[in-house]
Amino acid sequence: MFYENGKLFYQVPYRNGKQNGWYEQYYENGSVWSKDFRVDGKTIDGNYISLFDNGKINQEGAYKNGHQVGKWISYSNDGKPFKIYIYNKKGELIKLEIWNETKKQWEKTGLY
């Protein structure tokens, strides 16, 4: 798949008509947007990372049995974490904390 300017949008190998292998998505400037490993079209197990077009991490976390699990962190464009998500083994969001820059502290949300 390509952008209108001819630059690559994403690439992933296919086997038996389904995505199997490293899925990589790109910004229009060619820098990496995200990477994850897919089996039969789904991200099953492993790490996930997405990047800003400046190369800094946007979000990172892990998959297990096709679900987001454990701690996922979202970062601001300057590289500072501003959201922390906690998922259980079933992929259910059970905790969310958001950085309050004004108060300089993490704040819990109503998910507890």
HELIX and SHEET records of a PDB file:
SHEET    1   A 4 TYR A  10  GLN A  11  0                                        
SHEET    2   A 4 GLY A  21  TYR A  26 -1                                        
SHEET    3   A 4 VAL A  32  VAL A  39 -1                                        
SHEET    4   A 4 LYS A  42  THR A  43 -1                                        
SHEET    1   B 9 TYR A  10  GLN A  11  0                                        
SHEET    2   B 9 GLY A  21  TYR A  26 -1                                        
SHEET    3   B 9 VAL A  32  VAL A  39 -1                                        
SHEET    4   B 9 GLY A  46  LEU A  51 -1                                        
SHEET    5   B 9 ILE A  57  LYS A  64 -1                                        
SHEET    6   B 9 HIS A  67  TYR A  75 -1                                        
SHEET    7   B 9 PRO A  81  TYR A  87 -1                                        
SHEET    8   B 9 LEU A  93  ASN A 100 -1                                        
SHEET    9   B 9 GLN A 105  LYS A 108 -1                                        
SHEET    1   C 2 TYR A  14  ARG A  15  0                                        
SHEET    2   C 2 LYS A  18  GLN A  19 -1                                        
END                                                                             
